[in-house]
Amino acid sequence: MPAERPPRSTVFRGGLVVTQDAARRVRRADVRVEGGRITDVGEAGTLRAEETVDAQRRLLVPGFINTHTHVANAPLRGIADDRDLAGFLETMFAVDARATDETIEAGAAQGIAEMLLSGTTSFLDLYYGEDAVARAVERLGIRGFLGWAVLDAQFTTQRGVPLDNARAFLGRWKGRPRVTPLVAPQGVYVCSEDTWLGARDAARAAGTFCHFHLSETRKEVHELEAKVGDRPVNWLERIGFLGDGMVGAHGVWLTRREVETLARRRVGIAHCPSSNLKLATGGIAPVVELREAGVPVGLGTDSSASNNSLSMLREMHVAGLLQKHHRWDATALPAQTLLDLATVEGARLIGRADDLGSIEPGKQADLVLFRLDHPTLAPARPEAVVSHLAYSASEEAVDSVYVAGEPVVRARELVREPWERLRAAAERAADHLWAPR
């Protein structure tokens, strides 16, 4: 189905708006959208437009930003449960070798549908075959920041040279409104110095950034120390890789010196608590220390195969409880901070703080409308709704989702393509990927 042409202007009338502005105001307001952007946030009942959406029984929230995924793995949910990371990766590498453009696109469409239906409007991805993911992005209308996986030739299942594949991908997709291509070195365990620096140079030449796995496990750190005599962050700085706007995923096993290095080099971290907990990687990401040092931090779900969910609502909940419990401090990562990580801080992490993450004039109209009458949002009081989003809200409370002012979910139904069609394609992909194993 072609994209639905949005009206020239729309007013969301009288909703309870979680603005995520500098003052973090929650207020009854009208939100006016024109040309895909928010043009005004005014007193309820005062703004006019070509179309009016009655939002009086809705909570308006900026679209969530998932800062680390492997979205094409959606058909692999459950394929490698209850294993440590080594066993998990052994299964995943074997399955990856059987992936095709068709299975990647079908899996990405399944994952994108799950994200849209749970309020995510942007995601940062790391995978190969990202052309297929990009096609799914454009079909369903989400925003995709898509990193082509780069690693040394002896470790890859890709056809051709991974770095050449990444450069070609950057050229094919540069300048698309919903797709931002980037380069994604897999990690220190499969990337040589030449590969890291080649990825850096390719990203710089294309005016984009690098996304990569970083210090996810103690084993990864210790093996690099044995090989080069240094920890991952220190080594990546030493070889000249680290730079402004890069995003590392996980960042669990970091020293204070490494945290300071990330801050100095302006490298952000995508915190993925659910995946790390489920894979029993040990350690707790120093999110509080990262933020205190000025390192941008967002939230990521990681893969459906390691997390089993792409819900940012769940990720906020787990992130908050994990830090509170670990630090013996109920004030660690309070509800407002958790929502920040999923919205404004996620936007800062991917270099789009001026464009995404809040409901303010000039920002992209990426909006989620929650049902205020849903049981998990009661009592629907202005002073409580941020807490509800962080700790109790169900994905089923999401009613509608807009990206650049265009409805992509209405009344819990995908607008551009029906779920049943996406589900059937994803099941065919799973049939191919799961058997025989």
Secondary structure, 3 states (H helix, E strand, C coil): CCCCCCCCEEEEEEEEEECCCCCCCEEEEEEEEECCEEEEEEECCCCCCCEEEECCCEEEEECEEEEEECHHHHHHCCCCCCCCHHHHHHHHHHHHCCCCHHHHHHHHHHHHHHHHHCCEEEEEEEECCHHHHHHHHHHHCCEEEEEEEECCHHHCCCCCCHHHHHHHHHHHHCCCCCEEEEEEECCCCCCCHHHHHHHHHHHHHHCCCEEEEECCCHHHHHHHHHHHCCCHHHHHHHCCCCCCCCEEEECCCCCHHHHHHHHHHCCEEEECHHHHHHCCCCCCCCHHHHHHHCCCEEECCCCCCCCCCCCHHHHHHHHHHHHHHHHCCCCCCCHHHHHHHHCHHHHHHCCCCCCCCCCCCCCECCEEEEECCCHHHCCCCCCCHHHHHHHCCCHHHEEEEEECCEEEEECCEECCCCHHHHHHHHHHHHHHHHCCC
